[in-house]
C-alpha cells in the first residue's frame, strides 16, 4: 500500500504551542481528560495473565517491565495507564540493553505506542546506549531492519533522522537492504532519492546494493536495480556486487546477475579473474562460489569453460604442487586447492571439459604429485576422480599415466579407510585397466587382488560394488589375471557378495563373474564348482517376478528400496515430503515411479545374469546343455518373450543347447509352446542380427536328431507356423552372409527326409545355396558345406539339382585337410 504524508505548518510542542489553533485545541483537550486511568490495576493484571501467563504477569506489575511488555505487544491502553503513573522523563530511560521504549515499539512495529510517546514529547531520534554512550542505532534503524513499515512511516512523519549513521556507520536504508525489507526500502528512497547511493561510514564505504548483496537479499537487490542503483559501484576495497556476493557465498545474487547479463557487470569474467588475484581470500571466495554454483546446477559448465576457468583452476593446482615441493603449505592455500579441484570434478563429466583437460600436458603429473606429496585425503579423492575422467577421454592416457607412477599411487590409497577415497581410487584403477593389458597385469603383479580381499570386508555396498567393477576391468579377456585372481582366492568372497540385497552390488558382481569366466575353462570350472550358476539363476528368477512385489509390497519398503535402487533421484520422488505419505495421489505417484525404476533395474540385472550364465556355459556343448538345464525351459521361454535383446539372445542359445540332437528335449520345447516365441522373433523387424542368427540356428536344431534323423512333429509345427516362409525371405535378403548360410542350413533341416513339395511352394534355389561356398571365410564355407550335406541327405532330387548346377569338386575339401586348427566335427559334416 501507499504511505502518504501531508505537511501542514511548522509545529512547536513547547507551551504555548504554535500554530495558535494547536494551542487552543490542546488547551481544550486537556480540560476533557478524565481524572481516572484508562485501566485499573486489576484489569491490567488480568490482561497480562492472558497474554504472558501467571509468572510473567506478576513480574510485569513493575512499571518499567510492564511498559516494555506493553510496547512490544502494542497494548496501548496498558501502556497509557502505566505512562500516566510515572514521570515523563522515565519514558525515555534506557534499559540494561541500552534500548528505550521507542526502540521496542519500532522493532515490533507498534506505531500507536510511537504516537503516544511523541505526544508526550519523547525524542524519536533517541540513540541506543552502547557502553553508556548514546552512539547506537535510532528507532528508525531498528524499524528498517525489522521491516516495520507502519512504524517507519510514523517516524518519518515525525521528522526522524533518515540519514543518520549508527555506530557501525549504517543508515536506516542499509539496515533495510541487509534484511531484505523491500517495502521499507521503497518508502525510504521515495522520501529521499539520495539514499540510493548513500555509502556506509565504515572503511569499506558500501552502497545499499552492496550491503544487500553481502546479505544475499535478492529481492532488495532487484528493487534497488529497478529504482536505478549503480550496479557497477566499487567500494574502497575495489569490490563490486559480484565480488562481495562471492566473498559471502551468496550464489543466489550471482545467479541473478548471470541470468540477466548486465553489460557493465560481466559476471563470469569477474569471477574467473578473481581466481588469478594476488589475495588468497579473493581466490578462496571465487573457488568456493564456483563450487556452490556447479554443485547446484550442471548448466554453468560451458560458461566457465569459455571464460577460461579451467586453465585458471589448473594454474591454482600447479602453484599448489610447486609449494608442496618447497615448504609447508598454508591452510588457506590447501583449502583453495581443494575447492578448485572440486570445481573441476563437478565439470569433468562433460565431454568438452574432458577434452580441454586432456589438452593440458602437465595435468597428469600435477595430479600424481598431489597423490604423492599431499596428506589431504579429500585432495586425493578428487584427484582420483579427475584421473578417471581424463583417462576415459583418451586411451593413450592410460599408458602415459601408468608410466608416471599413477597406478602405484592409486594402489597406496587402498590402505585408507575413508569411503569416498576408496571408491574414487578403485574407480580410477578400473578405468586405467579397462582394455589395457599392460596396466591389468601390472596391478595384478603388485598384489591388487589381495588388497581387494581386505576392502571387501568393509561394511559398505558402495565399496563392494566398486571392487567388483574393478575386478571385472582387471580380468576382462585376460587369462593371466583370471588365473591370478583364482589363485589369490578372490572367487569365493566375490560370490558371497551376491547374497546382498543391494541391486548395484548384484549387478557389478555378475559383471565381474562374466569377466572372470570369459574364454577360460579353468575359471569356468572353478566358478561352477562354487555354485555361481545357481546364484545367477536366482537373480534371473527373482527379478523376473519383481513386478508382483511392486504391486503387493508395502509402500514403506518401496521408499527404502527406491532410494537404494536409484540413489541419483530419490529426491525427485520424495519431494512431496513425508507429510504427504498418506495422501492417495502421492502414494499412487510414488508406486508408479518406483515400479518404473525397479522394472528398469530388474531388466538390467536379468540381462547381466543371463550373459554371465552364458559365459559360464563356455564353448563345450555338454557344459552349455548343463547350464540350459539348470535355467529350465519355463525360464528360457520367459527370456524369449521378454523385450530385452540380450535375454532373447541367451534364451535362443539355451534352446539350441537343449535340443541339439536330443529328440526328447525337442518335443518338450514343442509341448511348452516354445515355437511361438521363436517365430515372433523372426517376424520382428527390430530383432538384432545376433538374435536372428540364434533363432535360425535354434529352428534348425529343433528339426534334427542324432545321425540326421528328422523330427516330424517339430518340422510340421514350424512349417504350419510359417517358419519356412520367413526363412526363405531371410535367405533372399539376409542381414549378413553368416546369417544367410545359417538360414540355408535351417531350411535344409526343416525339409530333411521330407519331399521338397510338402513344405516348399516353389523349387528351392540350389544355385544360391551353392554360391555360399565361395565366401572367403573358411569356417563359413564349411558351414555352407554342412547345409548342402543336409540338403543332399537321402534326397535324390536335391542331389540331382546340386549336380546339374555345377556340383562340388574335391578341391573344395582338399584345402581344409592341409589346414590346422580346423573344427574337425564341422569338417566331417561338410564332407559327409
Phi, psi and omega in degrees: 000164180269140176248122187242129177249135181244122177271132177254277181219167176296135186239133178236123186277341182292147182285136354281138185293151175235146358292176190296325183293332176292319179300313181295318181297315181296320181296318179290322180295323181296330179285337183273347183299134179289153180282342182260160180287156178301326181220147177280167179298323180294318178296319179298316182296318179297321180291322176297319178298323181296318185274325191239348184094169188296312186298313181290326180300321179295320180294325185280002172296333175293135187299318183294316178292320180295320178296320180295316180296320179294324179293321182289320182271351181072030180276086191295321181294317178296318181301313181293327178295314178294321183296329180287341185272342188239162177297149184298325184294339178284343178289341179255014181285142179271144178269192184294343178266002181081010182255149174249181185297326180298321179297316181295318179297323179291319181298318186263012175056060179244080183295331179295322177294317178302315181298318179297321179291323178295323181298334178256022171070030173282135184290125180283349180258026177298132183262150175291141177272128177235118185054044176069011177247132181278078183232000186275191182295151175269171178306324180296324176299313181292323178295321181293317181288333181271353181074027182275081188297316181299318181291320177301315180298317180296316182292320179295322178294338179260020175064040172292149183288111189278342185242010182293137179262133180280191183297338176269359180086014183258135171274168179306324181297326179293320177297317180297320180290318182297321184263014170060041180261086188297314180301321179293320179300313180299316181297315182294319183286327174295326179290321182209103185299332182296341180295342182299329182239015179293135182260154175291157181266016174277180183296326185283335178055067182267142172276169180305322182291327177290322177296316179298319179295322180295332179267353183075025182276084188296316181296324177294319178298315179300317181297314181295321177296319178297325181278355174105022181293151179279105185282346182266006182296138177249139177279188183295338178272359181084015183263138172255194183302315183294316180301313183293318178298322179294318181296330180261006181058037179270077185291338177294324178291314182295319179299322178298315181288331175295317183290326186267343172050069175281128184297326181280359181221074180290097192300309184294321179297318180295316181295315182292323178295331177297334180295335181259012181293152176285340182272127181298324182294327176293315179297318179297316180299318182294312183293325177295317180295317178297323179295316179297317181297316182285337174289323184284326185207147177271359188283348186271357189299319183292323179295317179294319179297313183290334179276003180079022183292326182298314181297319181290324177294320178293325177299322176299317179294323181296316179296321180298317179297319178297322180290331178295327183280347185255290184229182176291146185267137176294151183299321182293324179293322178293322178294320178298315181297318180299314181292324177297316179294325178295320179297315180298319179297324178294333183263341193286359174278353177272136185299317181298322179292318178300319180294320177295319178297322181295335180283344179277107192296324185265012182299317180301314181293326178298311183294320181291324177293326176297315178299327185278317191259327183282149177254004183274114183293329178295320176295320177300315183298314181289327176297320178297320178299314183293323177300315180298318182292318182290320180295325184292340184272343181213117182300330181295336181294335180299316180285318183294319178294320180297320180295334180272005176091018183296319182298317179298316182295320180292322180292331175297325181294341181292349177277354181284176181239352182285119189301311181300320179297314180298313182298314182292323177294316180295319179296321178296317177298322179300314181294319181296328184267348183296121178058027177231100188297320181299314180294321178302310185287329177296313180297319180296319180294332179277004175082032182294330181293326176295321176296321178296323179301319179291316183294325182295344179280346180290147183273070179213116179295327180296316179294317181299317180292324178293319178297317180298319179295322179293320177299320177300316180293323183287333187248356184298119179055032179231094185298324181299312179291327177300317180290321178298316179299320178297312183294331182271005171078032182278340189295309185298309178300325181294316179293326178298332179295340180292346177287345178296148177268000178283122186292326179296317178299314179302316181296311183294321178295320178299319178296320179295318179296322178296315180297322181291333186263350186298121173053038180218101183296326181296312180289327176299314179298318181296318180291320178294324178294328178274009175068031179298325181299321181297317178297319180295319179296324178297318176297319180298320182281317183301315187277351174281343180250019185292331180297324178296323178297320180296320183292323189250349183286160179287150182294327180297319178295324182295323178299308183295324181290321180294320179298324179288322183288314191233073187296345181279340187229025180295329182295329180299324181274326187267009182294339177296335180089154181295333182298337180266008188300325183268005174285124184302321180296319179296316182296322179295315178299316181300311182297322179296313182296316183292320179299318179299313180297317182292323178297316178300314181293321182296321177296315181300314183290320178297319178300313182293320178299319180294316180294322177295317178300318182290328174294318177295336179292338175069204184253353184266135185299317179300321180291319178297318180296321179298317179295317180297319178295324178295320180296316178095147185295319182298319179291324178296316179295323176301322178293321181295327184268000179285169180273353184278128179296321181293318179294320178299316181297309182295322178300315180295319179295325177293321178297318178302315181296324181287319192263353184299114180051042181220096186299319183295318179291327176298314179291329178292319176299319178298317181295323182274015179059042179275354181285318184303313178300326179293317179295319179301318181293327177290328182283331183293127179289332184272003177297136182287164181299318183290330176291317178299316180298316181294321180292317178299317178298321179297316181299318178296317182293329181293341188261351189231133174258191181300144175059041176058033173274124183277155176253100185298324182297311181289325177300314181295315181298316180295319179295318181293330180278357177090018182296319184295319179299317179295321180293321179295324177295318179294322180298322183281325181230072186280147174293331179206164180296321182294321177295323179296317180294317179295325178294319177300320179293320180295320177298318179299320179292323183292330181252013181300132178060021176234146176301141181303322185290346183293320183246332186269127178281331177227163185296138180291136182279089181294327181300320179296318182292322178295328180294341179292340179290348185270002179295154185282331183287123185296318182294321179293325179294320177295321179297321177295321177297323177295321178297319179293325176303311182294322178298321185277342187297118177054030182225093185294330179298313180290326178297317180295317180297323178296317181295315183297325184270020173117338178064193180229127180275160179296332181300332179301322182272328187301325182298330182283331182293338180271347183273149172257166179060030174266138178297111186295325181295317179296322179294317178300317181294322179292321181288329186298000000 
